Amino acid sequence: MGRAARILQLCAQGRAAEAGDLARDGWRTPPEDWSWLNASCLQAAAQAALGHVSACRLTYSALLPYSGRVSAWSGVMCTGPVDWYLALLAGAMGDADAARRHLALVARLSDENGLTWWRDRAVVKRDQEGPSQA
């Protein structure tokens, strides 16, 4: 999980080449324990940030059954709605319609549950994705 967080930090700093070096050896599957969902979400964000499409496809398939849920470690951290990460992956894979669908779900569920920061973030990102092609 630390590697994914470091990749995201480097990407946010405009150091994508350096971030890419950290993923040169591929992506390890997060351990299947209490940390799996959070680790998978962070790894999804890192894969999407680097545009590693084949890795994005695998992680998308692994996370899709968790659509509609929020990833949180009790008392440690809240990674947020899984659909946020599914939207990042879908966008990186070039599926803008799927990305918009996931963002719409994040916005709706976040609004229903008082998660206004996530709702607002999803609405802004969905609007940046443009109109649906469907």
Backbone torsions as a table, in degrees:
resi	resn	phi	psi	omega
1	MET	NA	-33.4	179.6
2	GLY	-62.8	-35.7	179.3
3	ARG	-66.0	-43.5	178.9
4	ALA	-62.1	-42.4	178.8
5	ALA	-63.3	-40.1	179.0
6	ARG	-66.1	-40.3	177.1
7	ILE	-60.1	-45.1	179.5
8	LEU	-63.4	-40.3	178.1
9	GLN	-61.6	-47.2	-179.7
10	LEU	-63.1	-41.8	177.7
11	CYS	-61.7	-42.0	179.6
12	ALA	-64.5	-26.5	178.8
13	GLN	-88.9	3.9	-179.4
14	GLY	77.3	22.2	-177.5
15	ARG	-110.8	53.2	-173.9
16	ALA	-62.0	-37.7	-179.7
17	ALA	-62.8	-42.9	178.3
18	GLU	-65.4	-39.5	177.2
19	ALA	-63.2	-41.8	178.8
20	GLY	-61.1	-34.1	177.7
21	ASP	-61.0	-34.6	-179.7
22	LEU	-68.0	-24.5	-178.8
23	ALA	-101.9	7.9	-176.3
24	ARG	-55.8	-35.5	-177.7
25	ASP	-86.2	9.5	179.4
26	GLY	93.3	-171.0	-174.8
27	TRP	-117.7	124.4	176.1
28	ARG	-82.4	141.0	175.7
29	THR	-70.3	128.4	178.1
30	PRO	-59.5	149.7	-180.0
31	PRO	-61.9	143.3	-179.7
32	GLU	-85.3	76.1	178.2
33	ASP	-138.9	-161.4	-176.4
34	TRP	-62.0	-18.7	-177.3
35	SER	-95.3	-2.9	-170.3
36	TRP	-56.4	-48.9	-174.2
37	LEU	-64.5	-46.2	178.2
38	ASN	-63.7	-44.3	179.8
39	ALA	-63.3	-39.6	179.1
40	SER	-66.4	-38.2	177.8
41	CYS	-65.2	-44.7	178.7
42	LEU	-64.4	-40.9	178.4
43	GLN	-64.9	-37.6	177.4
44	ALA	-59.4	-45.1	179.7
45	ALA	-62.4	-40.7	179.5
46	ALA	-66.9	-42.9	178.5
47	GLN	-61.8	-43.6	179.4
48	ALA	-65.3	-41.8	-179.7
49	ALA	-61.0	-34.3	-179.9
50	LEU	-88.7	-10.5	-179.8
51	GLY	71.1	31.0	178.1
52	HIS	-82.5	85.6	-169.6
53	VAL	-60.4	-44.4	-178.4
54	SER	-63.6	-40.3	176.3
55	ALA	-66.6	-38.3	178.3
56	CYS	-60.2	-41.3	-179.8
57	ARG	-61.1	-45.6	-179.6
58	LEU	-64.0	-45.0	-178.4
59	THR	-69.1	-37.2	176.6
60	TYR	-57.7	-47.6	179.8
61	SER	-61.8	-38.7	-179.8
62	ALA	-69.8	-36.2	-176.5
63	LEU	-86.1	-22.6	-174.3
64	LEU	-53.7	-38.4	177.9
65	PRO	-63.3	-14.4	-179.0
66	TYR	-98.2	8.0	176.5
67	SER	-54.9	138.2	180.0
68	GLY	90.8	-1.2	-178.9
69	ARG	-110.7	162.6	174.5
70	VAL	-109.2	133.2	179.0
71	SER	-92.6	119.6	-178.8
72	ALA	-148.8	142.5	170.3
73	TRP	-97.9	128.6	-178.3
74	SER	-56.0	112.8	175.6
75	GLY	73.7	0.3	-177.1
76	VAL	-106.9	-59.0	180.0
77	MET	-162.4	157.7	174.2
78	CYS	-118.1	113.4	179.2
79	THR	-76.4	-28.1	175.6
80	GLY	109.0	-170.5	-178.2
81	PRO	-62.8	130.2	179.3
82	VAL	-59.4	-33.8	-179.7
83	ASP	-63.9	-24.0	174.1
84	TRP	-60.1	-46.4	-178.2
85	TYR	-71.9	-35.1	174.5
86	LEU	-62.9	-37.6	177.6
87	ALA	-65.6	-41.9	177.9
88	LEU	-61.0	-44.6	-180.0
89	LEU	-64.6	-46.5	-179.9
90	ALA	-59.4	-42.5	178.0
91	GLY	-61.7	-43.2	179.4
92	ALA	-65.9	-28.6	178.7
93	MET	-84.5	-2.9	178.8
94	GLY	86.3	12.9	179.9
95	ASP	-101.8	79.2	-176.1
96	ALA	-63.4	-34.8	179.4
97	ASP	-64.8	-43.4	177.3
98	ALA	-63.8	-40.7	178.2
99	ALA	-59.1	-45.5	179.2
100	ARG	-63.3	-39.8	178.5
101	ARG	-62.0	-44.3	178.9
102	HIS	-65.1	-40.6	179.1
103	LEU	-66.2	-37.7	176.6
104	ALA	-63.0	-39.0	178.0
105	LEU	-67.0	-41.8	175.9
106	VAL	-57.7	-47.3	-178.0
107	ALA	-61.7	-46.4	-177.0
108	ARG	-66.0	-51.4	-178.2
109	LEU	-66.1	-36.8	177.9
110	SER	-65.6	-41.2	177.7
111	ASP	-63.0	-43.8	-179.4
112	GLU	-64.6	-25.7	-175.1
113	ASN	-111.6	13.1	175.5
114	GLY	74.1	18.4	178.6
115	LEU	-92.1	69.6	-170.4
116	THR	-64.6	-34.4	179.2
117	TRP	-63.0	-46.3	178.9
118	TRP	-65.9	-40.1	178.2
119	ARG	-57.9	-51.4	-177.3
120	ASP	-63.7	-39.6	179.3
121	ARG	-63.6	-42.6	-179.7
122	ALA	-66.7	-39.7	-179.8
123	VAL	-64.4	-45.0	179.4
124	VAL	-61.5	-47.2	-178.8
125	LYS	-65.8	-40.3	178.8
126	ARG	-62.0	-42.0	178.3
127	ASP	-65.0	-32.5	177.3
128	GLN	-69.3	-27.6	179.9
129	GLU	-70.6	-19.3	179.2
130	GLY	87.2	179.4	-177.0
131	PRO	-70.0	153.2	178.1
132	SER	-66.5	145.5	178.0
133	GLN	-91.1	-4.0	-178.0
134	ALA	-76.5	NA	NA
